[in-house]
Amino acid sequence: MQARNWWAYALLIPTLTNLMIGGASFIRGVPGLPAVLLRFMPVSKAVPPFDRQWLALVLTSQIFLGAFLGIATQAFLAIVVSIIQARRRSCANGIIGRVAEASKPGAANSVRRCRAPHR
């Protein structure tokens, strides 16, 4: 952890929380599942005792699955960003080295060997 990037770590917690809430909302909106659950939850009375446990399990698992989906999304994005940065760094180092070689007298122009996405 570098002190100059403190803001990135400070923003990580709210971002992770937002992704967890978004994942939970996404899972709650699975087509068909709310209709099935509402069929077992009567409007004017309490849920029957034999349905309470599995309804509670399904509703709780939706939240935890959505939170896990948010955390997995954050990890995936972190890995993708680090791979892109590593490719850009290696590409930039290669270009600088080839420019230095090409600037020598009598050297032929070298062909770019990396495809930089930021052209």
N, C-alpha and C positions, 0 to 999 in steps of 0.2 A: 504494500500500500504506500503510495507516494503522497506526501503532504500537499503537493501542488494540485492534485486531483481530488481534493476533499469534497468538492461540490458533487462529483459523480457518485461518491459513496453516500452523501447526504440525500441525494435524489433516488437512491436505489430502494429504500424502504417504501416511500409512497408509490413508486412505480410498481413494486412487487405487490403491494396491497391492492392497487387498482386492477392489476392483472388477475389477482385472485378473485376479486369481486366480479370482474367481467367474465371470468371462466365459470363462476358459480351461476351467474345469470344466463350464460350460454347453455349450460347443462339443464337448468330449470326450464328452458324453452324447447326441449326436445319434443318434436311433434308426437302427439298421441299420449305421452306420459301424463301430462296434467289431467287430461280427460279421464284416464284410467284411475288416477288417484282421487279425483273429485267424486267418482262414482261410489267410492268407499267412505267418503266423508259426508255424512248427512248434514243438511243446513240447520235444522231446528233442534238437533239433539247431539249428544256426545258420540264420539266414535265408539263402536262396540269393542269390548275388551279383547276379543280374539283378533281384531284387525289393528289394534294399536301398535303392537310391536313391529310388524312388518312395514306399516306405514311410516313409523318413526325411523326405521332403518333405511327405507328408500329415500325419505326426505333428507336425512343426515348424510347419506352417501352421495346424494346429488351435490351438496355443498362441498364435501371433502374432495370429490372428483373434480369439481370446478376449480377449487383452490389448487389442486395438484396440476391441473391443466394450465393455470396461470403461472405457476412456478416453472413448469416444463417449458413454457413459451419464453420466459425470461432467460432460462439457461440456453435454449436454442439460439435466441437472439445474441446473447453474449458470445457464444461460440462462433456464430457467423461473422459478427463484427470483428472478432480477433483474427479470424482467417483472412478476411478482406484486408485488414490493416497489415498483416504479415506479408500478403502478396504485394501490396502497394509498396511496402518498405523494400522488399527484395527487388521489385521491378525498378524502383527509383535508384537503388544502388547499382543495378546492372546498367541502367541508362547512363548514369554519371561515369561509370567505368568505361563504357563504350565511347562516350563523347571524348573522354581524355585520350583514349587510344586513337580515335579518329583524328584528333587534332595534331597528332605527331606527323612530321613531314614524311611523305611517301606512303602513308597508310591509306588503304581503301576505306570507303565509307562502310561501316558495319550495318547489318540489318537488325532492326529491333526484334528481339527474341521474346519479349513479353507483351501481352496485350493489356494495356492499362485501361481500366474502365473510366478513367477521368480525363480522357483525351479532349 
